[in-house]
């Protein structure tokens, strides 16, 4: 393909990627190097005619506004935001590993640091939800592929219900069901004989609930992709395997899965990136006390009671992008090897 034709064909996409991906990321990186200006305080002393003075401190709104107008990005802080306690916490980590009583105590103290607490749940959520949702989606696709044609439309519709329901609404429905007065919450309390057991009091139950909900909501995407891929599996190869006496599991293992390998890598890549930004379930389940994520940390920085911490949110965003890159590089490398092998 001539270079001119290539650039005419790819030009609009490249321009859109630069405007809506590259430039916003660059602006976030720049913002992460600055912190918000402190409020300008004015202290005044008032004395009474017959003795006694009182000191009052108020915010000088005009001076604060002028300072922010002169330096709209804030005060330059370099990489200070990245290494403070709310982020990578290098100083705190060094102190923890110097003064901790064993590995277990060190990990417990590291977990109390905000970023690492969010990272622990985010990685756990990704590691568990991604394969579980893919396996569930594949099982649904295999089941739908075998039902009679007249029932396929109905089965497909009910399989896509989690995708049709707004994530926030679906999470709220499940949260209400898990309340002490909800059907699931009451059942769990009866099973474990603990009237106080709930997602608010139990971190393991909160994590299990969020992972189960994530699996349920992510499975339809895997189902759609795998069901489409099943239609392209060579029928003659499957028939030959049946003639040779291969069982259903053997046909799936040696015929279906190799045929779906490119799609499996694609779904894995998309699901990893999507699950790493888990946010809505934490809001819906009001689970921040027991489970937070990197995306929720960004939200918290932008919704403080005093001022919006743009620098902190930007630093967390850059760190999140870095972790996502590290997470998907092995998958991308595998895809590159598959493409190279296909061309060979």
C-alpha positions in Angstrom: 0.0 0.0 0.0 1.5 3.4 -0.9 2.3 5.7 2.0 0.0 8.4 0.8 -3.0 6.0 0.7 -2.1 4.6 4.1 -2.0 8.1 5.7 -5.3 9.1 4.0 -6.9 5.9 5.3 -5.4 6.1 8.9 -5.2 9.9 9.2 -8.6 10.5 10.8 -8.0 7.7 13.3 -4.5 8.9 14.2 -5.8 12.4 14.6 -8.6 11.3 16.9 -6.1 9.2 19.0 -3.8 12.2 19.4 -6.7 14.6 20.3 -8.6 12.3 22.7 -5.9 9.9 24.1 -2.4 11.3 23.7 -3.0 14.9 24.6 -5.3 14.2 27.7 -2.6 11.7 29.0 0.1 14.3 28.5 -2.0 16.9 30.3 -2.5 14.5 33.2 1.2 13.9 33.5 1.9 17.6 33.6 -0.8 18.2 36.2 0.6 15.4 38.4 3.8 17.5 38.9 1.8 20.3 40.6 -0.1 20.6 43.8 -2.9 22.9 44.8 -2.1 26.3 46.2 -2.6 26.6 50.0 -5.3 29.0 51.1 -4.0 32.4 52.1 -4.8 33.0 55.7 -5.0 36.4 57.4 -4.7 36.7 61.2 -6.1 39.7 63.0 -6.1 40.7 66.6 -9.0 42.5 68.2 -8.5 44.2 71.6 -11.3 45.4 73.9 -11.1 48.9 75.5 -10.8 47.5 79.0 -8.3 44.7 78.2 -8.4 41.3 76.6 -7.5 40.5 73.0 -8.8 37.9 70.7 -7.1 36.5 67.6 -9.0 35.4 64.5 -7.8 33.7 61.4 -9.8 33.9 58.2 -9.2 33.0 54.5 -8.2 35.8 52.3 -10.4 34.9 49.3 -9.0 37.7 47.1 -5.4 36.8 47.7 -6.1 33.1 47.2 -8.0 33.7 44.0 -5.1 35.9 42.7 -2.6 33.3 43.5 -4.5 30.6 41.7 -5.0 32.9 38.7 -1.3 33.6 38.4 -0.4 29.9 38.6 -3.5 27.9 37.4 -1.7 24.6 37.5 -0.8 25.1 41.1 2.5 25.0 42.9 5.2 22.9 41.2 6.0 19.8 43.3 7.9 17.6 40.8 7.6 13.9 41.8 6.8 14.8 45.4 3.1 13.8 44.9 4.2 10.4 43.6 6.2 9.5 46.6 4.0 10.9 49.4 2.0 8.8 51.8 -1.1 8.8 49.7 0.7 7.3 46.7 3.9 5.2 46.5 4.9 6.1 50.0 8.6 5.4 49.7 9.5 6.8 53.1 6.7 4.9 54.8 7.7 1.6 53.1 11.3 1.9 54.2 10.2 2.5 57.8 7.7 -0.4 57.7 10.3 -2.9 56.5 12.9 -1.7 58.9 10.7 -1.9 62.0 8.1 -4.6 61.2 7.9 -7.9 63.1 8.0 -10.4 60.2 6.6 -10.4 56.7 3.0 -10.7 57.8 3.2 -7.6 60.0 4.9 -5.7 57.2 2.2 -6.7 54.6 -0.5 -5.7 57.1 1.0 -2.3 57.6 1.6 -1.8 53.9 -2.1 -2.7 53.3 -3.0 0.3 55.5 -1.4 2.7 53.1 -4.1 4.2 50.8 -2.6 3.4 47.4 -1.5 -0.2 48.3 -4.9 -0.9 49.8 -6.6 0.1 46.6 -4.0 -1.8 44.5 -4.5 -5.0 46.5 -8.2 -5.1 45.8 -7.8 -3.9 42.2 -5.3 -6.7 41.4 -7.3 -9.3 43.2 -10.5 -8.2 41.4 -8.7 -8.4 38.0 -7.0 -11.8 38.7 -10.3 -13.4 39.8 -13.0 -11.7 37.8 -11.2 -11.9 34.4 -10.8 -15.7 34.1 -14.1 -16.4 35.9 -16.0 -14.1 33.5 -14.3 -15.7 30.5 -15.0 -19.2 31.6 -18.6 -18.4 32.4 -19.0 -16.6 29.1 -17.5 -19.6 27.2 -19.7 -22.1 29.0 -22.8 -20.0 28.2 -21.7 -19.8 24.5 -21.2 -23.5 24.3 -24.6 -24.1 25.9 -26.4 -21.7 23.6 -24.7 -23.2 20.6 -26.3 -26.6 21.4 -29.9 -25.5 22.2 -32.6 -25.9 19.5 -32.8 -23.0 17.1 -36.3 -22.0 18.2 -35.0 -21.4 21.8 -31.8 -19.6 20.9 -33.2 -16.1 20.8 -34.8 -16.4 24.3 -31.7 -18.0 25.8 -29.4 -15.3 24.2 -31.7 -12.5 25.6 -31.5 -13.8 29.2 -27.8 -14.3 28.8 -27.4 -10.7 27.9 -29.5 -9.3 30.8 -26.4 -8.3 32.9 -25.2 -6.2 29.9 -28.7 -4.6 29.4 -29.0 -3.4 33.0 -27.1 -0.3 33.8 -24.1 -1.3 36.0 -25.0 1.2 38.8 -28.6 0.0 38.9 -27.6 -3.7 38.9 -25.2 -3.1 41.7 -27.8 -1.2 43.8 -30.3 -4.0 43.3 -27.8 -6.6 44.6 -26.8 -4.3 47.4 -30.4 -4.0 48.6 -30.8 -7.7 48.4 -27.7 -8.2 50.5 -28.9 -5.8 53.2 -29.9 -7.4 56.5 -33.6 -7.0 55.5 -32.9 -8.3 52.0 -33.5 -11.9 50.9 -29.8 -12.7 50.3 -28.6 -10.8 53.4 -31.0 -12.6 55.7 -30.1 -16.0 54.1 -26.4 -15.4 54.7 -27.0 -14.4 58.3 -29.0 -17.6 58.8 -26.4 -19.8 57.2 -23.6 -18.5 59.3 -25.8 -17.9 62.3 -24.5 -14.3 62.7 -27.2 -11.6 62.8 -24.6 -8.9 62.4 -23.0 -10.3 59.3 -23.2 -7.9 56.3 -21.1 -6.3 53.6 -20.6 -3.3 55.9 -19.1 -5.3 58.7 -17.2 -8.1 56.8 -14.4 -7.3 54.4 -14.2 -10.9 53.0 -18.0 -10.8 52.3 -17.6 -7.4 50.6 -14.8 -8.7 48.4 -16.6 -11.9 47.5 -19.8 -9.9 46.6 -17.9 -7.5 44.4 -16.1 -10.3 42.6 -19.3 -12.3 42.1 -21.0 -9.2 40.8 -18.1 -8.4 38.5 -18.1 -11.9 37.1 -21.9 -11.7 36.4 -21.6 -8.3 34.6 -18.5 -9.2 32.6 -19.7 -12.6 31.4 -22.0 -11.3 28.6 -19.2 -9.7 26.7 -17.2 -12.9 26.7 -20.3 -14.8 25.7 -21.0 -12.6 22.7 -17.4 -12.9 21.4 -17.0 -16.6 22.0 -20.5 -17.4 20.6 -19.6 -15.5 17.4 -16.3 -17.4 17.3 -18.0 -20.7 17.6 -19.8 -20.1 14.4 -16.5 -20.1 12.6 -15.2 -23.4 14.1 -14.6 -25.9 11.2 -17.5 -28.3 11.2 -15.6 -30.9 9.3 -12.9 -31.0 12.0 -15.6 -31.4 14.7 -17.3 -34.2 12.7 -13.9 -35.9 12.2 -13.3 -35.8 15.9 -16.7 -37.3 16.6 -16.1 -40.1 14.2 -12.8 -40.8 15.9 -14.7 -41.2 19.2 -13.6 -37.9 20.9 -15.8 -37.0 23.8 -17.4 -33.5 24.1 -14.8 -32.3 26.5 -12.0 -33.6 24.2 -13.6 -31.8 21.2 -13.7 -28.6 23.2 -10.2 -29.0 24.4 -8.5 -30.0 21.1 -10.7 -28.4 18.5 -12.8 -25.6 19.8 -10.3 -23.9 22.1 -7.4 -23.8 19.6 -9.8 -22.3 17.1 -10.9 -19.6 19.6 -7.3 -18.8 20.7 -7.1 -15.4 19.0 -10.5 -14.4 20.5 -9.4 -15.6 23.9 -6.4 -13.4 23.8 -8.6 -10.5 22.6 -11.1 -11.0 25.4 -8.4 -11.3 28.0 -6.8 -8.1 26.9 -10.1 -6.1 27.0 -11.3 -7.7 30.2 -8.0 -6.9 32.0 -8.1 -3.3 31.0 -11.8 -3.0 31.9 -11.6 -4.7 35.3 -8.6 -2.7 36.3 -10.8 0.4 36.4 -13.5 -1.1 38.7 -15.4 1.7 40.2 -19.2 1.5 40.0 -19.7 -1.5 42.3 -17.7 0.2 45.1 -19.9 3.2 44.9 -23.1 1.2 44.7 -22.3 -1.2 47.5 -20.9 1.7 49.6 -17.9 -0.6 50.1 -15.1 2.0 50.4 -14.5 1.1 54.1 -13.7 -2.5 53.1 -12.7 -2.3 49.4 -11.3 0.5 47.4 -9.7 0.6 43.9 -7.4 2.9 42.1 -10.3 4.4 40.2 -12.1 5.1 43.5 -8.9 6.8 44.8 -9.0 9.2 41.8 -12.7 9.9 42.5 -11.9 10.5 46.2 -9.2 13.0 45.4 -11.7 15.0 43.2 -14.5 14.9 45.8 -12.9 16.0 49.1 -14.7 18.2 51.5 -12.3 21.1 51.2 -10.9 21.3 47.6 -10.4 19.2 44.6 -6.9 17.6 44.6 -6.2 17.6 40.9 -2.5 16.9 41.4 -3.2 13.8 43.6 -5.8 12.6 41.2 -3.5 13.1 38.2 -0.6 11.2 40.0 -2.9 8.3 40.8 -4.1 8.3 37.1 -0.5 8.1 35.9 0.3 5.3 38.3 -2.8 3.4 37.2 -1.8 3.7 33.6 1.6 2.4 34.5 0.1 -0.7 36.3 -2.2 -1.3 33.3 0.7 -1.2 30.9 2.7 -3.7 33.1 -0.4 -6.0 33.3 -1.2 -6.1 29.6 2.4 -6.2 28.2 2.6 -10.1 28.5 -0.8 -10.4 26.7 0.4 -8.0 23.9 3.6 -9.9 23.6 1.6 -13.2 23.3 -0.6 -11.6 20.6 2.5 -10.4 18.7 3.9 -13.9 18.8 0.6 -15.3 17.5 0.6 -12.8 14.7 4.2 -13.6 13.8 3.5 -17.3 13.8 0.4 -16.8 11.6 2.4 -14.8 9.0 5.1 -17.5 9.1 
